[in-house]
């Protein structure tokens, strides 16, 4: 599915999009990112390893499952998102094939990255749902409607499927997501010593009524 919102086009990512999508997400989360700062507390390590981890996640987890989105304007990628659909699976063969790249990408941040993944996995067990893993916009294009376009695409999908979408965010983004239809339903700590973040939920109309 492809959706157009004003001058922004949102569509599933392709293999050819990966380098530019990684670059855009890297710029989007270069500062004030509690998740990246938890995984890679050392700034130099974060600059080196976070793009590698993003690339591995896109290539092995999200692109094959249709869970990588790009937002384009004038043919250039200006934002993107990674999400898990209700039928998302990271199968054993794909997992085994990805291990070398993930180990290289995570480095010493591996235990913290796995703790964050476990927190997300355990958040809404047993309930069919979407999960918004990340949404980022190139700083040059922030506050220009790109994030709203990506969320509009996602909301159209949850309405079509009839399943809720969850995500986690820092305190500074709660008001933004609330303005776009989300409910804040709790707080959760990433790992044992990680940041305390907010759990957000979008309900399709079929469940909200």
Secondary structure by P-SEA (a helix, b strand, c coil): cccccccbbbbbbcccaaaaaaaaaaaaaccccaaaaaacccaaaaaccaaaaaaaaaaccccccccbbbbbcccccccccccccccccccaaaaaaaaaaaaaaaccaaaaaaaaaaaaaacccccbbbbbccccccccccccaaaaaaaaaaaaaaaaacbbbbbcccccaaaaaaaacccccccccccccccbbbbbbbbcccccc
